């Protein structure tokens, strides 16, 4: 009954991987702010987009 989007297990693993990635980037941003060493603009941009997409899904 799969519509070609992959198995439920791969969907679950992809979702958890995305949550883990955005959580780690969020933690890195927080620690950078606390210690006075912010992330480079490229990583900050990646975190913002990851948080937005993660929040929408």
PyMOL Python script that loads the backbone (N, CA, C, O; Angstrom):
from pymol import cmd

cmd.read_pdbstr("""\
ATOM      1  N   UNK A   1       0.813  -1.189   0.000  1.00  0.00           N
ATOM      2  CA  UNK A   1       0.000   0.000   0.000  1.00  0.00           C
ATOM      3  C   UNK A   1       0.864   1.263   0.000  1.00  0.00           C
ATOM      4  O   UNK A   1       0.350   2.368   0.174  1.00  0.00           O
ATOM      5  N   UNK A   2       2.156   1.103  -0.192  1.00  0.00           N
ATOM      6  CA  UNK A   2       3.047   2.249  -0.216  1.00  0.00           C
ATOM      7  C   UNK A   2       2.839   3.039  -1.509  1.00  0.00           C
ATOM      8  O   UNK A   2       2.676   2.463  -2.584  1.00  0.00           O
ATOM      9  N   UNK A   3       2.847   4.346  -1.384  1.00  0.00           N
ATOM     10  CA  UNK A   3       2.648   5.196  -2.557  1.00  0.00           C
ATOM     11  C   UNK A   3       3.967   5.634  -3.176  1.00  0.00           C
ATOM     12  O   UNK A   3       3.987   6.574  -3.972  1.00  0.00           O
ATOM     13  N   UNK A   4       5.060   4.978  -2.831  1.00  0.00           N
ATOM     14  CA  UNK A   4       6.344   5.319  -3.418  1.00  0.00           C
ATOM     15  C   UNK A   4       7.165   6.300  -2.602  1.00  0.00           C
ATOM     16  O   UNK A   4       8.205   6.766  -3.069  1.00  0.00           O
ATOM     17  N   UNK A   5       6.730   6.621  -1.411  1.00  0.00           N
ATOM     18  CA  UNK A   5       7.468   7.573  -0.583  1.00  0.00           C
ATOM     19  C   UNK A   5       8.436   6.885   0.370  1.00  0.00           C
ATOM     20  O   UNK A   5       9.064   7.558   1.188  1.00  0.00           O
ATOM     21  N   UNK A   6       8.571   5.592   0.291  1.00  0.00           N
ATOM     22  CA  UNK A   6       9.465   4.866   1.180  1.00  0.00           C
ATOM     23  C   UNK A   6       8.690   4.120   2.250  1.00  0.00           C
ATOM     24  O   UNK A   6       7.472   4.244   2.373  1.00  0.00           O
ATOM     25  N   UNK A   7       9.426   3.357   3.007  1.00  0.00           N
ATOM     26  CA  UNK A   7       8.788   2.568   4.058  1.00  0.00           C
ATOM     27  C   UNK A   7       8.512   3.441   5.284  1.00  0.00           C
ATOM     28  O   UNK A   7       9.121   4.499   5.443  1.00  0.00           O
ATOM     29  N   UNK A   8       7.612   3.009   6.133  1.00  0.00           N
ATOM     30  CA  UNK A   8       7.359   3.770   7.363  1.00  0.00           C
ATOM     31  C   UNK A   8       8.606   3.896   8.239  1.00  0.00           C
ATOM     32  O   UNK A   8       8.799   4.912   8.906  1.00  0.00           O
ATOM     33  N   UNK A   9       9.450   2.864   8.234  1.00  0.00           N
ATOM     34  CA  UNK A   9      10.673   2.927   9.035  1.00  0.00           C
ATOM     35  C   UNK A   9      11.610   4.018   8.524  1.00  0.00           C
ATOM     36  O   UNK A   9      12.186   4.755   9.324  1.00  0.00           O
ATOM     37  N   UNK A  10      11.770   4.133   7.213  1.00  0.00           N
ATOM     38  CA  UNK A  10      12.659   5.177   6.681  1.00  0.00           C
ATOM     39  C   UNK A  10      12.085   6.569   6.953  1.00  0.00           C
ATOM     40  O   UNK A  10      12.835   7.515   7.195  1.00  0.00           O
ATOM     41  N   UNK A  11      10.786   6.690   6.913  1.00  0.00           N
ATOM     42  CA  UNK A  11      10.153   7.977   7.229  1.00  0.00           C
ATOM     43  C   UNK A  11      10.383   8.339   8.702  1.00  0.00           C
ATOM     44  O   UNK A  11      10.677   9.488   9.030  1.00  0.00           O
ATOM     45  N   UNK A  12      10.249   7.359   9.564  1.00  0.00           N
ATOM     46  CA  UNK A  12      10.467   7.581  10.996  1.00  0.00           C
ATOM     47  C   UNK A  12      11.919   7.954  11.277  1.00  0.00           C
ATOM     48  O   UNK A  12      12.187   8.882  12.039  1.00  0.00           O
ATOM     49  N   UNK A  13      12.846   7.239  10.667  1.00  0.00           N
ATOM     50  CA  UNK A  13      14.263   7.528  10.874  1.00  0.00           C
ATOM     51  C   UNK A  13      14.643   8.900  10.319  1.00  0.00           C
ATOM     52  O   UNK A  13      15.439   9.618  10.925  1.00  0.00           O
ATOM     53  N   UNK A  14      14.085   9.258   9.187  1.00  0.00           N
ATOM     54  CA  UNK A  14      14.352  10.578   8.620  1.00  0.00           C
ATOM     55  C   UNK A  14      13.827  11.673   9.534  1.00  0.00           C
ATOM     56  O   UNK A  14      14.506  12.675   9.759  1.00  0.00           O
ATOM     57  N   UNK A  15      12.633  11.491  10.058  1.00  0.00           N
ATOM     58  CA  UNK A  15      12.053  12.476  10.973  1.00  0.00           C
ATOM     59  C   UNK A  15      12.876  12.645  12.233  1.00  0.00           C
ATOM     60  O   UNK A  15      13.153  13.768  12.653  1.00  0.00           O
ATOM     61  N   UNK A  16      13.269  11.536  12.839  1.00  0.00           N
ATOM     62  CA  UNK A  16      14.083  11.619  14.067  1.00  0.00           C
ATOM     63  C   UNK A  16      15.461  12.189  13.774  1.00  0.00           C
ATOM     64  O   UNK A  16      16.019  12.914  14.598  1.00  0.00           O
ATOM     65  N   UNK A  17      16.017  11.871  12.611  1.00  0.00           N
ATOM     66  CA  UNK A  17      17.308  12.443  12.230  1.00  0.00           C
ATOM     67  C   UNK A  17      17.222  13.951  12.082  1.00  0.00           C
ATOM     68  O   UNK A  17      18.122  14.681  12.495  1.00  0.00           O
ATOM     69  N   UNK A  18      16.123  14.410  11.484  1.00  0.00           N
ATOM     70  CA  UNK A  18      15.924  15.849  11.313  1.00  0.00           C
ATOM     71  C   UNK A  18      15.755  16.542  12.663  1.00  0.00           C
ATOM     72  O   UNK A  18      16.302  17.623  12.880  1.00  0.00           O
ATOM     73  N   UNK A  19      15.006  15.926  13.561  1.00  0.00           N
ATOM     74  CA  UNK A  19      14.823  16.490  14.902  1.00  0.00           C
ATOM     75  C   UNK A  19      16.159  16.551  15.633  1.00  0.00           C
ATOM     76  O   UNK A  19      16.463  17.545  16.293  1.00  0.00           O
ATOM     77  N   UNK A  20      16.955  15.495  15.519  1.00  0.00           N
ATOM     78  CA  UNK A  20      18.259  15.472  16.174  1.00  0.00           C
ATOM     79  C   UNK A  20      19.175  16.555  15.613  1.00  0.00           C
ATOM     80  O   UNK A  20      19.844  17.258  16.370  1.00  0.00           O
ATOM     81  N   UNK A  21      19.205  16.689  14.298  1.00  0.00           N
ATOM     82  CA  UNK A  21      20.050  17.694  13.662  1.00  0.00           C
ATOM     83  C   UNK A  21      19.667  19.106  14.104  1.00  0.00           C
ATOM     84  O   UNK A  21      20.541  19.894  14.466  1.00  0.00           O
ATOM     85  N   UNK A  22      18.393  19.432  14.079  1.00  0.00           N
ATOM     86  CA  UNK A  22      17.979  20.783  14.462  1.00  0.00           C
ATOM     87  C   UNK A  22      18.178  21.022  15.955  1.00  0.00           C
ATOM     88  O   UNK A  22      18.464  22.145  16.370  1.00  0.00           O
ATOM     89  N   UNK A  23      18.029  19.974  16.765  1.00  0.00           N
ATOM     90  CA  UNK A  23      18.275  20.125  18.201  1.00  0.00           C
ATOM     91  C   UNK A  23      19.746  20.417  18.475  1.00  0.00           C
ATOM     92  O   UNK A  23      20.069  21.280  19.292  1.00  0.00           O
ATOM     93  N   UNK A  24      20.633  19.703  17.797  1.00  0.00           N
ATOM     94  CA  UNK A  24      22.063  19.938  17.987  1.00  0.00           C
ATOM     95  C   UNK A  24      22.468  21.331  17.516  1.00  0.00           C
ATOM     96  O   UNK A  24      23.272  21.999  18.165  1.00  0.00           O
ATOM     97  N   UNK A  25      21.917  21.765  16.396  1.00  0.00           N
ATOM     98  CA  UNK A  25      22.233  23.114  15.926  1.00  0.00           C
ATOM     99  C   UNK A  25      21.666  24.182  16.862  1.00  0.00           C
ATOM    100  O   UNK A  25      22.287  25.223  17.074  1.00  0.00           O
ATOM    101  N   UNK A  26      20.495  23.918  17.414  1.00  0.00           N
ATOM    102  CA  UNK A  26      19.917  24.842  18.389  1.00  0.00           C
ATOM    103  C   UNK A  26      20.758  24.929  19.647  1.00  0.00           C
ATOM    104  O   UNK A  26      20.979  26.013  20.187  1.00  0.00           O
ATOM    105  N   UNK A  27      21.224  23.779  20.109  1.00  0.00           N
ATOM    106  CA  UNK A  27      22.088  23.755  21.289  1.00  0.00           C
ATOM    107  C   UNK A  27      23.405  24.485  21.010  1.00  0.00           C
ATOM    108  O   UNK A  27      23.898  25.222  21.864  1.00  0.00           O
ATOM    109  N   UNK A  28      23.968  24.285  19.832  1.00  0.00           N
ATOM    110  CA  UNK A  28      25.208  24.976  19.466  1.00  0.00           C
ATOM    111  C   UNK A  28      24.999  26.486  19.414  1.00  0.00           C
ATOM    112  O   UNK A  28      25.861  27.247  19.853  1.00  0.00           O
ATOM    113  N   UNK A  29      23.871  26.919  18.885  1.00  0.00           N
ATOM    114  CA  UNK A  29      23.568  28.353  18.854  1.00  0.00           C
ATOM    115  C   UNK A  29      23.429  28.905  20.261  1.00  0.00           C
ATOM    116  O   UNK A  29      23.962  29.972  20.567  1.00  0.00           O
ATOM    117  N   UNK A  30      22.721  28.190  21.114  1.00  0.00           N
ATOM    118  CA  UNK A  30      22.529  28.626  22.506  1.00  0.00           C
ATOM    119  C   UNK A  30      23.870  28.719  23.229  1.00  0.00           C
ATOM    120  O   UNK A  30      24.148  29.717  23.894  1.00  0.00           O
ATOM    121  N   UNK A  31      24.706  27.681  23.103  1.00  0.00           N
ATOM    122  CA  UNK A  31      26.008  27.706  23.770  1.00  0.00           C
ATOM    123  C   UNK A  31      26.893  28.814  23.215  1.00  0.00           C
ATOM    124  O   UNK A  31      27.661  29.423  23.960  1.00  0.00           O
ATOM    125  N   UNK A  32      26.795  29.076  21.932  1.00  0.00           N
ATOM    126  CA  UNK A  32      27.554  30.178  21.356  1.00  0.00           C
ATOM    127  C   UNK A  32      27.135  31.520  21.913  1.00  0.00           C
ATOM    128  O   UNK A  32      27.976  32.378  22.178  1.00  0.00           O
ATOM    129  N   UNK A  33      25.848  31.704  22.092  1.00  0.00           N
ATOM    130  CA  UNK A  33      25.354  32.964  22.659  1.00  0.00           C
ATOM    131  C   UNK A  33      25.794  33.105  24.113  1.00  0.00           C
ATOM    132  O   UNK A  33      26.212  34.182  24.537  1.00  0.00           O
ATOM    133  N   UNK A  34      25.699  32.015  24.876  1.00  0.00           N
ATOM    134  CA  UNK A  34      26.065  32.044  26.295  1.00  0.00           C
ATOM    135  C   UNK A  34      27.556  32.338  26.469  1.00  0.00           C
ATOM    136  O   UNK A  34      27.940  33.101  27.355  1.00  0.00           O
ATOM    137  N   UNK A  35      28.388  31.739  25.633  1.00  0.00           N
ATOM    138  CA  UNK A  35      29.833  31.903  25.770  1.00  0.00           C
ATOM    139  C   UNK A  35      30.395  33.049  24.931  1.00  0.00           C
ATOM    140  O   UNK A  35      31.608  33.259  24.914  1.00  0.00           O
ATOM    141  N   UNK A  36      29.545  33.781  24.245  1.00  0.00           N
ATOM    142  CA  UNK A  36      29.991  34.946  23.492  1.00  0.00           C
ATOM    143  C   UNK A  36      30.673  34.630  22.172  1.00  0.00           C
ATOM    144  O   UNK A  36      31.388  35.473  21.632  1.00  0.00           O
ATOM    145  N   UNK A  37      30.465  33.430  21.641  1.00  0.00           N
ATOM    146  CA  UNK A  37      31.066  33.053  20.361  1.00  0.00           C
ATOM    147  C   UNK A  37      29.961  32.536  19.444  1.00  0.00           C
ATOM    148  O   UNK A  37      29.767  31.325  19.340  1.00  0.00           O
ATOM    149  N   UNK A  38      29.235  33.434  18.778  1.00  0.00           N
ATOM    150  CA  UNK A  38      28.119  32.993  17.936  1.00  0.00           C
ATOM    151  C   UNK A  38      28.594  32.161  16.746  1.00  0.00           C
ATOM    152  O   UNK A  38      29.757  32.214  16.347  1.00  0.00           O
ATOM    153  N   UNK A  39      27.670  31.404  16.205  1.00  0.00           N
ATOM    154  CA  UNK A  39      27.976  30.580  15.037  1.00  0.00           C
ATOM    155  C   UNK A  39      28.224  31.456  13.819  1.00  0.00           C
ATOM    156  O   UNK A  39      27.725  32.580  13.751  1.00  0.00           O
ATOM    157  N   UNK A  40      28.989  30.953  12.858  1.00  0.00           N
ATOM    158  CA  UNK A  40      29.145  31.683  11.597  1.00  0.00           C
ATOM    159  C   UNK A  40      27.795  31.848  10.901  1.00  0.00           C
ATOM    160  O   UNK A  40      26.884  31.053  11.133  1.00  0.00           O
ATOM    161  N   UNK A  41      27.652  32.861  10.057  1.00  0.00           N
ATOM    162  CA  UNK A  41      26.359  33.128   9.413  1.00  0.00           C
ATOM    163  C   UNK A  41      25.790  31.928   8.653  1.00  0.00           C
ATOM    164  O   UNK A  41      24.574  31.737   8.651  1.00  0.00           O
ATOM    165  N   UNK A  42      26.625  31.121   8.012  1.00  0.00           N
ATOM    166  CA  UNK A  42      26.132  29.969   7.260  1.00  0.00           C
ATOM    167  C   UNK A  42      25.454  28.949   8.159  1.00  0.00           C
ATOM    168  O   UNK A  42      24.388  28.433   7.822  1.00  0.00           O
ATOM    169  N   UNK A  43      26.068  28.653   9.308  1.00  0.00           N
ATOM    170  CA  UNK A  43      25.467  27.698  10.235  1.00  0.00           C
ATOM    171  C   UNK A  43      24.223  28.277  10.905  1.00  0.00           C
ATOM    172  O   UNK A  43      23.264  27.553  11.173  1.00  0.00           O
ATOM    173  N   UNK A  44      24.241  29.569  11.170  1.00  0.00           N
ATOM    174  CA  UNK A  44      23.066  30.200  11.760  1.00  0.00           C
ATOM    175  C   UNK A  44      21.884  30.126  10.796  1.00  0.00           C
ATOM    176  O   UNK A  44      20.752  29.868  11.205  1.00  0.00           O
ATOM    177  N   UNK A  45      22.156  30.353   9.524  1.00  0.00           N
ATOM    178  CA  UNK A  45      21.114  30.279   8.503  1.00  0.00           C
ATOM    179  C   UNK A  45      20.566  28.856   8.401  1.00  0.00           C
ATOM    180  O   UNK A  45      19.356  28.662   8.276  1.00  0.00           O
ATOM    181  N   UNK A  46      21.450  27.866   8.453  1.00  0.00           N
ATOM    182  CA  UNK A  46      21.027  26.466   8.407  1.00  0.00           C
ATOM    183  C   UNK A  46      20.147  26.127   9.605  1.00  0.00           C
ATOM    184  O   UNK A  46      19.146  25.424   9.458  1.00  0.00           O
ATOM    185  N   UNK A  47      20.507  26.616  10.780  1.00  0.00           N
ATOM    186  CA  UNK A  47      19.709  26.348  11.972  1.00  0.00           C
ATOM    187  C   UNK A  47      18.324  26.976  11.868  1.00  0.00           C
ATOM    188  O   UNK A  47      17.322  26.350  12.215  1.00  0.00           O
ATOM    189  N   UNK A  48      18.277  28.204  11.394  1.00  0.00           N
ATOM    190  CA  UNK A  48      16.987  28.893  11.279  1.00  0.00           C
ATOM    191  C   UNK A  48      16.062  28.153  10.323  1.00  0.00           C
ATOM    192  O   UNK A  48      14.885  27.958  10.625  1.00  0.00           O
ATOM    193  N   UNK A  49      16.583  27.743   9.178  1.00  0.00           N
ATOM    194  CA  UNK A  49      15.740  27.027   8.228  1.00  0.00           C
ATOM    195  C   UNK A  49      15.342  25.650   8.766  1.00  0.00           C
ATOM    196  O   UNK A  49      14.212  25.212   8.553  1.00  0.00           O
ATOM    197  N   UNK A  50      16.240  24.972   9.449  1.00  0.00           N
ATOM    198  CA  UNK A  50      15.917  23.688  10.044  1.00  0.00           C
ATOM    199  C   UNK A  50      14.849  23.808  11.105  1.00  0.00           C
ATOM    200  O   UNK A  50      13.963  22.959  11.197  1.00  0.00           O
ATOM    201  N   UNK A  51      14.924  24.849  11.902  1.00  0.00           N
ATOM    202  CA  UNK A  51      13.919  25.050  12.953  1.00  0.00           C
ATOM    203  C   UNK A  51      12.559  25.381  12.333  1.00  0.00           C
ATOM    204  O   UNK A  51      11.527  24.906  12.805  1.00  0.00           O
ATOM    205  N   UNK A  52      12.563  26.191  11.286  1.00  0.00           N
ATOM    206  CA  UNK A  52      11.294  26.527  10.632  1.00  0.00           C
ATOM    207  C   UNK A  52      10.642  25.302  10.010  1.00  0.00           C
ATOM    208  O   UNK A  52       9.450  25.060  10.197  1.00  0.00           O
ATOM    209  N   UNK A  53      11.425  24.536   9.273  1.00  0.00           N
ATOM    210  CA  UNK A  53      10.866  23.353   8.622  1.00  0.00           C
ATOM    211  C   UNK A  53      10.463  22.320   9.658  1.00  0.00           C
ATOM    212  O   UNK A  53       9.404  21.706   9.530  1.00  0.00           O
ATOM    213  N   UNK A  54      11.279  22.115  10.679  1.00  0.00           N
ATOM    214  CA  UNK A  54      10.938  21.193  11.741  1.00  0.00           C
ATOM    215  C   UNK A  54       9.679  21.614  12.483  1.00  0.00           C
ATOM    216  O   UNK A  54       8.872  20.772  12.876  1.00  0.00           O
ATOM    217  N   UNK A  55       9.511  22.922  12.675  1.00  0.00           N
ATOM    218  CA  UNK A  55       8.320  23.422  13.364  1.00  0.00           C
ATOM    219  C   UNK A  55       7.057  23.264  12.525  1.00  0.00           C
ATOM    220  O   UNK A  55       5.972  23.078  13.075  1.00  0.00           O
ATOM    221  N   UNK A  56       7.185  23.335  11.199  1.00  0.00           N
ATOM    222  CA  UNK A  56       6.025  23.201  10.327  1.00  0.00           C
ATOM    223  C   UNK A  56       5.587  21.745  10.199  1.00  0.00           C
ATOM    224  O   UNK A  56       4.397  21.463  10.060  1.00  0.00           O
ATOM    225  N   UNK A  57       6.546  20.820  10.246  1.00  0.00           N
ATOM    226  CA  UNK A  57       6.213  19.412  10.089  1.00  0.00           C
ATOM    227  C   UNK A  57       5.742  18.869  11.403  1.00  0.00           C
ATOM    228  O   UNK A  57       5.406  17.689  11.499  1.00  0.00           O
TER     229      UNK A  57
END
""", "prot")
cmd.dss("prot")
cmd.show_as("cartoon", "prot")
cmd.util.cbc("prot")
cmd.orient("prot")
